[in-house]
Amino acid sequence: MNKPSHNTCRMLGLIAFAGLTLGVVLNWDAVIRLFSGVSSVFRPIIIAIVIAFFINLPMRMLERWLMKLMGRTKSKHKETICRAASMLLSFLAFLAILTLAVSLLYPQLRDSIALLVHNLPAYEANLIEWSQTYLPDLDLATRISEGYANLLEGIPKFVSTLAPHLYSFTASAASVVTDSVIALVLSFYFLISKDKLVWQIKTVFTTYAPGVAKRVLPIASMLNDKFRKFLGGQLTEAAILGMLCFIGMSILGLPYAPLVSTLVGVTAVIPIFGALIGTIPSAFIILMDNPLQSLIFIIFIIALQQVEGNFIYPRVVGDSIGLSGLWVLLAVIIGGGFWGIPGIFVGIPVMSAVYDIVRGDLKRRQRKKEAAPPLKGGTNPPQVP
């Protein structure tokens, strides 16, 4: 039987791809449901991987330090003891940072909301007085009264509309808690048996699929290196941003400098949107104390983010991922769309690895074409950036 020609195989491949694309478009809702179901199944695993990589950064340093400390000890379980102790200390440090951030933020945010509710009548009176002086035709007092009346009339309708969604909200909240607990337990097992787990995966691939292992294992090693460097750089960048925020707020005499700088530093671990997430409640807390200082704080944070985006991030994190801002944003959108915040941490290193692999393959193919004899009337292929 004659083997199909290269052009025939290529044409069949294009027809199959077109058919698959048409099937996806015609059954888009079913495809979305499928991806949603698959992503919900893998969500706790993704969260566990992110937690494990974060915990592994200090865990590795503590484990090496404990091994040196117990260097002369002749215990058979020395490595196990050092690993368990370093993992426990790393988990405790991780939980301590989260607890500190929540314990600092929650009381102040609660007091600020209570102060806002308490001062709301005074704010309303001042606003009405100002409008009567400068905008008498606006009749703000009447508009506010009508707004209150419409709000009171709409409460029963709002409650009746909200009631059917309470079950789905409760189920979603329970799912988040369940996924978080499962992820925490999984991350514990990942870390305590990481060497054995890696050895088992390598053994399975090299035994049953040596050809696949030759291609997959280097990519897995690259991904691991990308994850480690990216998370380490992200933590370093967040710490620098938090310290700069504290120094700047202290110089400007802004209130709540320790609280706000801690919140900005913790949330800055989230790529791109993290500092913004920390800025909103911080600006609200300062607003309740002094509106002018809140405006100064917002201007200061915008300037600080420009410094961070143009000088700190490219040098601390940019070298570790090797991606432009566009590809980082695409990775954030795709990863966050599938698995939320944990998907962002997964998406950027994966996008970086895919980018490096494709770029390397394109360069290899270009070198192969350049080494081949040129065709008549041919043109040189475009160079890969």
Secondary structure, DSSP 8 states (H G I E B T S, - for coil): -----HHHHHHHHHHHHHHHHHHHHHTHHHHHHHHHHHHHHHHHHHHHHHHHHHHHHHHHHHHHHHHHHTTT---TTHHHHHHHHHHHHHHHHHHHHHHHHHHHHHHHHHHHHHHHHHHHHHHHHHHHHHHHHH-GGG-HHHHHHHHHHHHHHHHHHHHHHHHHHHHHHHHHHHHHHHHHHHHHHHHHHHHHTHHHHHHHHHHHHHHH-HHHHHHHHHHHHHHHHHHHHHHHHHHHHHHHHHHHHHHHHHHHT-S-HHHHHHHHHHHTTSTTTHHHHHHHHHHHHHHHH-HHHHHHHHHHHHHHHHHIIIIIHIIIIIHHH---HHHHHHHHHHHHHHHHHHHHHHHHHHHHHHHHHHHHHHHHHHHHHHHS---TT--------
